[in-house]
Amino acid sequence: MNRGMIAVIAGAVLLVSASACARSAIPSQTAAANPGSLMSPFDLQALPKRAPDHRVAYGADSSQHGELRIPAGSGPHPVVVLIHGGCFKSAYANTSDLAPMADALKDRGIATWNIEYRRLGHPGGGWPGTYLDVGRGVDHLRMLAGSHSLDLSRVVIVGHSAGGHLAMWAAARAQVPKTSPLFMTDPLRVRGVVNLAGPVDLTANISGYEGLCRDTVITTLLGGTPASVPERYAHASPIKLLPTGIPQVLVIGEHEDFVPRPVAESYAKAAAQAGDSLRLIIIPRVGHFEIASPRASPWPQIESAIRALLDGKLPP
């Protein structure tokens, strides 16, 4: 495949290169982008879900745990790590938001590790704790693999919204310099990452993102502005960690506000220019929350992308 090749196919942009106290305040679509039929965060949270097979701590804090679901059969099972969103805030979301997706993947023969982590509003959340928790949560799969027959050669990270940003960072963190507080030795290498409408460039659209989240979540997460703490943005922002060498799928809906289409397209071009393999999928007639629901129309395309990455390739 030629580096930087771009094609537009059936409503999707294909870019390929070489290689709960305040939950009533959860942000929704803007009025301009929501014609009245789009899924809301409350719709996502209301989806039916089952209890996990195991709840396992990866640290001492109550937020440092994950939910493990194991499909039928002897294995070894491929694994999807799930990272929920919620504007990086403790009040907006938790592991239950992606539990329906975890159930759907388990039913289709894929183990899931749905991780919780410290967020803004938690002691230790923000910089660097939120990122370190996500990294440690992903790496904890090494402790689970033997007893639960997990195939660590077939791991994909999937995140939604703020969790999509953290998923991309977790896949790219081998690029974090050793001098950074976010540096982690020997991060688990994954086969791919699916970012469901999560920020790809923390310096872009700060005011728009924080307006939708109704709080200064990015500047609070990083502990300052890009001008005041530029090294933090460089170590946390996926666009600054290119090339990752990890196949990436970035999904946004036609009615997406949190990650404007020009920002997503700019990231896709930067990834191609850096030599990474990435597919940008823009799904018509949906917004920010449908892409996280296994009962909504985008699900077959998203499941197909996950399966392709587990097999070591981009989706067709």
Kinemage of the C-alpha trace (Angstrom):
@kinemage 1
@onewidth
@group {chain A} dominant
@subgroup {mainchain}
@vectorlist {calphas} color= white
{ca met a 1} P 0.000 0.000 0.000
{ca asn a 2} L 1.265 3.492 -0.850
{ca arg a 3} L 2.009 5.848 1.967
{ca gly a 4} L -0.590 8.576 2.366
{ca met a 5} L -3.161 7.081 -0.002
{ca ile a 6} L -6.681 8.369 0.656
{ca ala a 7} L -9.944 7.018 -0.741
{ca val a 8} L -13.568 7.864 -0.029
{ca ile a 9} L -15.831 4.804 -0.062
{ca ala a 10} L -19.564 4.650 0.785
{ca gly a 11} L -19.607 7.422 3.358
{ca ala a 12} L -16.314 6.415 4.969
{ca val a 13} L -12.904 7.956 4.517
{ca leu a 14} L -10.233 5.315 4.046
{ca leu a 15} L -6.704 6.415 4.816
{ca val a 16} L -3.991 3.800 4.562
{ca ser a 17} L -0.231 4.083 4.827
{ca ala a 18} L 2.675 1.690 4.699
{ca ser a 19} L 2.683 0.280 7.708
{ca ala a 20} P -22.871 8.587 39.938
{ca cys a 21} L -24.005 11.713 41.831
{ca ala a 22} L -23.999 14.160 38.965
{ca arg a 23} L -24.885 11.907 36.076
{ca ser a 24} L -27.900 14.086 35.291
{ca ala a 25} L -25.391 16.678 34.037
{ca ile a 26} L -23.833 14.374 31.455
{ca pro a 27} L -23.116 16.303 28.260
{ca ser a 28} L -25.201 15.479 25.207
{ca gln a 29} L -25.209 16.429 21.544
{ca thr a 30} L -25.553 20.126 20.818
{ca ala a 31} L -28.958 21.299 19.692
{ca ala a 32} L -27.586 22.140 16.246
{ca ala a 33} L -26.254 18.648 15.634
{ca asn a 34} L -29.078 16.723 17.247
{ca pro a 35} L -32.157 16.502 15.051
{ca gly a 36} L -34.075 14.801 17.850
{ca ser a 37} L -33.478 11.208 16.878
{ca leu a 38} L -29.867 10.804 17.930
{ca met a 39} L -28.921 8.620 20.858
{ca ser a 40} L -28.320 10.386 24.176
{ca pro a 41} L -25.881 9.413 26.955
{ca phe a 42} L -28.884 8.296 28.981
{ca asp a 43} L -29.927 5.974 26.149
{ca leu a 44} L -26.454 4.434 26.198
{ca gln a 45} L -26.518 3.959 29.957
{ca ala a 46} L -29.984 2.406 29.829
{ca leu a 47} L -28.915 -0.474 27.591
{ca pro a 48} L -29.253 -3.904 29.248
{ca lys a 49} L -26.052 -5.411 30.583
{ca arg a 50} L -24.950 -8.459 32.516
{ca ala a 51} L -22.603 -8.778 35.456
{ca pro a 52} L -18.973 -9.494 34.567
{ca asp a 53} L -17.455 -12.893 35.186
{ca his a 54} L -14.736 -11.386 37.374
{ca arg a 55} L -14.009 -8.011 38.952
{ca val a 56} L -10.266 -7.690 39.451
{ca ala a 57} L -8.198 -4.944 41.105
{ca tyr a 58} L -5.016 -3.792 39.383
{ca gly a 59} L -4.185 -1.261 42.115
{ca ala a 60} L -5.071 -0.224 45.651
{ca asp a 61} L -7.525 2.569 44.814
{ca ser a 62} L -11.200 1.663 44.484
{ca ser a 63} L -11.181 2.997 40.914
{ca gln a 64} L -8.241 0.817 39.902
{ca his a 65} L -10.099 -2.280 38.783
{ca gly a 66} L -11.448 -3.975 35.696
{ca glu a 67} L -14.296 -6.229 34.682
{ca leu a 68} L -13.292 -9.439 32.941
{ca arg a 69} L -15.668 -11.355 30.698
{ca ile a 70} L -14.606 -14.719 29.273
{ca pro a 71} L -16.392 -16.386 26.346
{ca ala a 72} L -17.310 -20.051 26.242
{ca gly a 73} L -14.656 -22.497 25.139
{ca ser a 74} L -11.184 -23.429 26.251
{ca gly a 75} L -9.332 -20.603 24.521
{ca pro a 76} L -6.877 -19.042 24.256
{ca his a 77} L -9.208 -16.110 23.740
{ca pro a 78} L -8.477 -12.865 21.893
{ca val a 79} L -8.988 -9.840 24.130
{ca val a 80} L -10.508 -6.404 23.734
{ca val a 81} L -9.612 -3.825 26.379
{ca leu a 82} L -12.502 -1.378 26.810
{ca ile a 83} L -12.039 2.167 28.117
{ca his a 84} L -15.157 4.230 28.804
{ca gly a 85} L -15.409 7.978 28.367
{ca gly a 86} L -17.190 10.719 30.271
{ca cys a 87} L -15.135 13.882 29.652
{ca phe a 88} L -12.409 12.518 31.976
{ca lys a 89} L -14.751 13.243 34.918
{ca ser a 90} L -15.720 10.876 37.719
{ca ala a 91} L -19.304 12.163 37.686
{ca tyr a 92} L -20.161 11.386 34.077
{ca ala a 93} L -19.507 7.702 33.339
{ca asn a 94} L -18.080 4.394 34.529
{ca thr a 95} L -17.515 0.848 33.306
{ca ser a 96} L -21.257 0.232 32.981
{ca asp a 97} L -21.327 2.451 29.886
{ca leu a 98} L -19.363 -0.072 27.816
{ca ala a 99} L -20.654 -3.191 29.598
{ca pro a 100} L -23.205 -3.854 26.821
{ca met a 101} L -20.382 -3.832 24.287
{ca ala a 102} L -18.397 -6.154 26.546
{ca asp a 103} L -21.341 -8.551 26.685
{ca ala a 104} L -21.770 -8.464 22.904
{ca leu a 105} L -18.101 -9.240 22.288
{ca lys a 106} L -18.131 -12.061 24.837
{ca asp a 107} L -21.134 -13.576 23.070
{ca arg a 108} L -19.130 -13.457 19.843
{ca gly a 109} L -16.119 -15.295 21.289
{ca ile a 110} L -13.934 -12.376 22.381
{ca ala a 111} L -12.807 -11.833 25.972
{ca thr a 112} L -13.117 -8.290 27.313
{ca trp a 113} L -11.271 -6.379 30.023
{ca asn a 114} L -13.361 -3.275 30.803
{ca ile a 115} L -11.187 -1.027 32.941
{ca glu a 116} L -12.013 1.666 35.462
{ca tyr a 117} L -9.496 4.394 36.276
{ca arg a 118} L -9.117 7.532 38.376
{ca arg a 119} L -10.610 10.618 36.750
{ca leu a 120} L -11.106 14.296 37.543
{ca gly a 121} L -12.896 14.399 40.882
{ca his a 122} L -10.991 11.409 42.249
{ca pro a 123} L -7.900 11.778 44.458
{ca gly a 124} L -4.983 11.112 42.145
{ca gly a 125} L -7.009 11.654 38.979
{ca gly a 126} L -5.774 13.958 36.244
{ca trp a 127} L -2.073 14.365 35.498
{ca pro a 128} L -0.408 11.900 35.590
{ca gly a 129} L -2.688 9.479 37.476
{ca thr a 130} L -5.403 9.022 34.857
{ca tyr a 131} L -2.866 8.009 32.219
{ca leu a 132} L -0.838 5.807 34.551
{ca asp a 133} L -3.990 3.972 35.643
{ca val a 134} L -4.951 3.230 32.059
{ca gly a 135} L -1.467 1.966 31.262
{ca arg a 136} L -1.343 -0.222 34.357
{ca gly a 137} L -4.830 -1.501 33.660
{ca val a 138} L -3.854 -2.590 30.162
{ca asp a 139} L -0.617 -4.176 31.366
{ca his a 140} L -2.484 -6.095 34.077
{ca leu a 141} L -3.646 -8.461 31.351
{ca arg a 142} L -0.279 -10.163 31.826
{ca met a 143} L -1.401 -11.162 35.315
{ca leu a 144} L -4.721 -12.506 34.035
{ca ala a 145} L -3.657 -14.326 30.893
{ca gly a 146} L -2.540 -17.637 32.371
{ca ser a 147} L -5.484 -18.308 34.659
{ca his a 148} L -8.092 -17.189 32.110
{ca ser a 149} L -6.570 -18.496 28.861
{ca leu a 150} L -6.114 -15.098 27.226
{ca asp a 151} L -4.150 -14.730 24.006
{ca leu a 152} L -1.897 -11.719 24.578
{ca ser a 153} L -0.722 -11.858 20.979
{ca arg a 154} L -4.246 -10.802 19.946
{ca val a 155} L -5.180 -7.738 22.018
{ca val a 156} L -7.028 -4.669 20.725
{ca ile a 157} L -7.883 -1.554 22.734
{ca val a 158} L -11.271 0.107 22.156
{ca gly a 159} L -12.290 3.364 23.797
{ca his a 160} L -15.240 5.731 23.499
{ca ser a 161} L -15.092 9.522 23.776
{ca ala a 162} L -12.485 10.465 26.408
{ca gly a 163} L -11.768 6.732 26.598
{ca gly a 164} L -11.012 6.760 22.873
{ca his a 165} L -8.284 9.302 23.534
{ca leu a 166} L -6.914 7.146 26.357
{ca ala a 167} L -7.085 4.049 24.147
{ca met a 168} L -4.958 5.745 21.498
{ca trp a 169} L -2.518 6.952 24.131
{ca ala a 170} L -2.263 3.469 25.657
{ca ala a 171} L -1.478 1.976 22.256
{ca ala a 172} L 1.106 4.697 21.545
{ca arg a 173} L 2.769 4.987 24.970
{ca ala a 174} L 5.949 3.223 23.899
{ca gln a 175} L 6.698 6.582 22.228
{ca val a 176} L 6.554 8.508 25.516
{ca pro a 177} L 10.069 9.698 26.444
{ca lys a 178} L 11.795 8.205 29.477
{ca thr a 179} L 11.912 11.621 31.124
{ca ser a 180} L 8.113 11.888 31.196
{ca pro a 181} L 5.980 11.141 34.283
{ca leu a 182} L 3.871 9.039 31.885
{ca phe a 183} L 6.740 6.766 30.900
{ca met a 184} L 6.129 3.074 31.611
{ca thr a 185} L 8.651 0.296 31.105
{ca asp a 186} L 7.731 -2.490 28.672
{ca pro a 187} L 4.117 -1.556 27.864
{ca leu a 188} L 1.999 -4.385 26.511
{ca arg a 189} L 2.080 -4.226 22.734
{ca val a 190} L -1.327 -4.500 21.111
{ca arg a 191} L -2.454 -5.407 17.610
{ca gly a 192} L -4.560 -2.337 17.101
{ca val a 193} L -6.719 0.389 18.574
{ca val a 194} L -10.260 1.607 17.857
{ca asn a 195} L -10.955 5.181 18.882
{ca leu a 196} L -14.689 5.889 19.001
{ca ala a 197} L -14.804 9.689 18.805
{ca gly a 198} L -12.055 10.470 21.296
{ca pro a 199} L -9.737 13.515 21.110
{ca val a 200} L -6.703 12.880 18.915
{ca asp a 201} L -5.044 16.269 19.332
{ca leu a 202} L -5.438 17.794 22.780
{ca thr a 203} L -4.354 21.216 21.535
{ca ala a 204} L -7.154 21.338 18.954
{ca asn a 205} L -10.758 22.293 19.779
{ca ile a 206} L -10.092 22.808 23.510
{ca ser a 207} L -12.803 25.429 23.927
{ca gly a 208} L -15.312 23.417 21.902
{ca tyr a 209} L -14.636 20.209 23.810
{ca glu a 210} L -14.710 21.894 27.196
{ca gly a 211} L -17.928 23.687 26.252
{ca leu a 212} L -19.624 20.386 25.465
{ca cys a 213} L -18.272 18.852 28.682
{ca arg a 214} L -19.392 21.935 30.662
{ca asp a 215} L -16.058 22.096 32.448
{ca thr a 216} L -12.390 22.880 31.837
{ca val a 217} L -11.654 19.177 31.509
{ca ile a 218} L -8.659 19.188 29.159
{ca thr a 219} L -6.760 22.008 30.812
{ca thr a 220} L -7.576 20.569 34.237
{ca leu a 221} L -6.561 17.061 33.140
{ca leu a 222} L -3.209 18.317 31.890
{ca gly a 223} L -2.784 20.885 34.657
{ca gly a 224} L -2.506 23.894 32.381
{ca thr a 225} L -2.788 25.209 28.850
{ca pro a 226} L -0.639 24.146 25.888
{ca ala a 227} L 1.346 27.346 26.404
{ca ser a 228} L 1.983 26.765 30.117
{ca val a 229} L 2.718 23.006 30.070
{ca pro a 230} L 3.593 22.151 26.461
{ca glu a 231} L 5.557 19.037 27.400
{ca arg a 232} L 2.460 17.470 28.989
{ca tyr a 233} L 0.469 17.934 25.796
{ca ala a 234} L 3.375 16.482 23.836
{ca his a 235} L 3.487 13.366 26.044
{ca ala a 236} L -0.290 12.804 26.199
{ca ser a 237} L -1.639 13.838 22.819
{ca pro a 238} L -1.789 10.992 20.254
{ca ile a 239} L -0.847 13.248 17.347
{ca lys a 240} L 2.420 14.075 19.107
{ca leu a 241} L 3.273 10.375 19.567
{ca leu a 242} L 3.212 9.448 15.881
{ca pro a 243} L 4.338 7.157 14.426
{ca thr a 244} L 3.049 4.461 16.750
{ca gly a 245} L 3.503 1.448 14.488
{ca ile a 246} L 0.073 0.292 15.662
{ca pro a 247} L -2.856 -0.012 13.194
{ca gln a 248} L -5.563 2.465 14.146
{ca val a 249} L -9.265 2.875 13.396
{ca leu a 250} L -10.874 6.229 14.184
{ca val a 251} L -14.686 6.320 14.073
{ca ile a 252} L -16.904 9.393 14.205
{ca gly a 253} L -20.563 9.904 13.396
{ca glu a 254} L -21.864 12.364 10.850
{ca his a 255} L -23.365 14.386 13.719
{ca glu a 256} L -20.238 14.375 15.879
{ca asp a 257} L -19.408 17.430 18.003
{ca phe a 258} L -16.675 16.346 20.398
{ca val a 259} L -14.203 15.538 17.611
{ca pro a 260} L -14.982 17.794 14.642
{ca arg a 261} L -14.430 16.153 11.275
{ca pro a 262} L -11.576 18.510 10.263
{ca val a 263} L -9.675 17.546 13.433
{ca ala a 264} L -10.147 13.846 12.693
{ca glu a 265} L -9.064 14.298 9.092
{ca ser a 266} L -5.983 16.287 10.121
{ca tyr a 267} L -4.961 13.484 12.455
{ca ala a 268} L -5.498 10.906 9.718
{ca lys a 269} L -3.246 12.836 7.354
{ca ala a 270} L -0.583 13.237 10.024
{ca ala a 271} L -0.664 9.501 10.768
{ca ala a 272} L -0.258 8.681 7.078
{ca gln a 273} L 2.609 11.122 6.690
{ca ala a 274} L 4.298 9.537 9.714
{ca gly a 275} L 3.979 6.076 8.132
{ca asp a 276} L 1.208 4.669 10.335
{ca ser a 277} L -1.731 2.612 9.078
{ca leu a 278} L -5.093 4.131 9.906
{ca arg a 279} L -8.686 4.019 8.743
{ca leu a 280} L -10.982 6.949 9.414
{ca ile a 281} L -14.629 5.874 9.281
{ca ile a 282} L -17.375 8.503 9.185
{ca ile a 283} L -20.767 6.909 9.745
{ca pro a 284} L -23.811 8.683 8.292
{ca arg a 285} L -26.879 9.676 10.336
{ca val a 286} L -25.421 8.961 13.782
{ca gly a 287} L -23.911 11.018 16.566
{ca his a 288} L -21.555 10.594 19.495
{ca phe a 289} L -23.287 7.771 21.365
{ca glu a 290} L -24.584 5.377 18.704
{ca ile a 291} L -21.027 4.300 17.922
{ca ala a 292} L -20.666 2.930 21.475
{ca ser a 293} L -23.854 0.855 21.373
{ca pro a 294} L -23.905 -2.778 20.230
{ca arg a 295} L -27.627 -2.313 19.472
{ca ala a 296} L -27.225 0.650 17.124
{ca ser a 297} L -26.668 0.607 13.366
{ca pro a 298} L -22.864 1.197 13.408
{ca trp a 299} L -22.153 -1.932 15.471
{ca pro a 300} L -21.562 -4.459 12.646
{ca gln a 301} L -18.980 -2.137 11.096
{ca ile a 302} L -17.267 -1.549 14.435
{ca glu a 303} L -17.225 -5.256 15.318
{ca ser a 304} L -15.768 -5.967 11.875
{ca ala a 305} L -13.017 -3.423 12.519
{ca ile a 306} L -12.215 -5.031 15.877
{ca arg a 307} L -11.991 -8.487 14.315
{ca ala a 308} L -9.773 -7.235 11.504
{ca leu a 309} L -7.362 -5.651 13.983
{ca leu a 310} L -7.300 -8.812 16.097
{ca asp a 311} L -6.170 -10.570 12.913
{ca gly a 312} L -3.428 -8.010 12.407
{ca lys a 313} L -4.923 -5.970 9.568
{ca leu a 314} L -7.041 -2.923 8.911
{ca pro a 315} L -10.740 -3.443 8.163
{ca pro a 316} L -11.599 -3.580 4.441
